[in-house]
Amino acid sequence: MPENFQNFEFTFSLKCYPVSFSNKKELEKGDKIILPPSILQNLSEYNLSWPLMFELFKNSSSKKTNCGVIEFTSDEGCCFIPQWIIEKLSINKGEKVFFKYSPLEKGSYVKLQPQTEDFLQISNPKAVLESKLRNFTCLTKEDMIAIEYNEKIFWLNILEVKPGNSISIIETDLNVDFAPPLVFKKNYNESKKKKNILNKNNEKNQFKEEESSTTEDKTNKGFKGKGFMMN
């Protein structure tokens, strides 16, 4: 490990392509990327902690994410990354992206929000999640990751992680919380809104009925004569 490890910086840029170009579609299920051999050569000069983790970003955008590395076999000058990272950073095919060596603290907590409520209908979603997160090296707040289960893709928003905004999830005890699903939450809010409108309409109708009843009472109290029939 470098003497001034806290100040150690290793940054480089590569042209990025989807992992499907490498015929390794299984990498879409996690956050691991494929880098060229020269990066490994350069890093091997230092006694760095493994697994290696990198921060990815574009100079033209404030969006960032973090990832791990599966192997160093891509052609020089290019790398292969999962589609969800491409979408997160809005990367065009063959566009240059910056990579910064960025070791992360082990995480203790993550809060996830399924895009749809069907993920919570899995018999044991936490067990499934624990199994699928083994394909990931790290988690970053505001990322949206894909989990595959029973030949179905489930998208999860990362709402919060502790400590910091990015964490390592390698060999760590991670407490997981779930927020209400995004679609369910929208439906719930719409239902609540409709219910409030309905309640307000009922209150208005009730007020009108009470007002009408009060008016009738006043009218009846004001008429003190007896009724009779005109011949």
Beta strands, then each sheet from edge to edge (+ up, - down):
strand 1: 11-18
strand 2: 32-34
strand 3: 53-57
strand 4: 64-71
strand 5: 78-81
strand 6: 96-101
strand 7: 109-114
strand 8: 138-140
strand 9: 144-149
strand 10: 152-162
strand 11: 166-168
strand 12: 175-178
sheet 1: 2+ 4+ 3- 6+ 1- 5-
sheet 2: 9+ 10- 7+ 12+
sheet 3: 8+ 11-
end
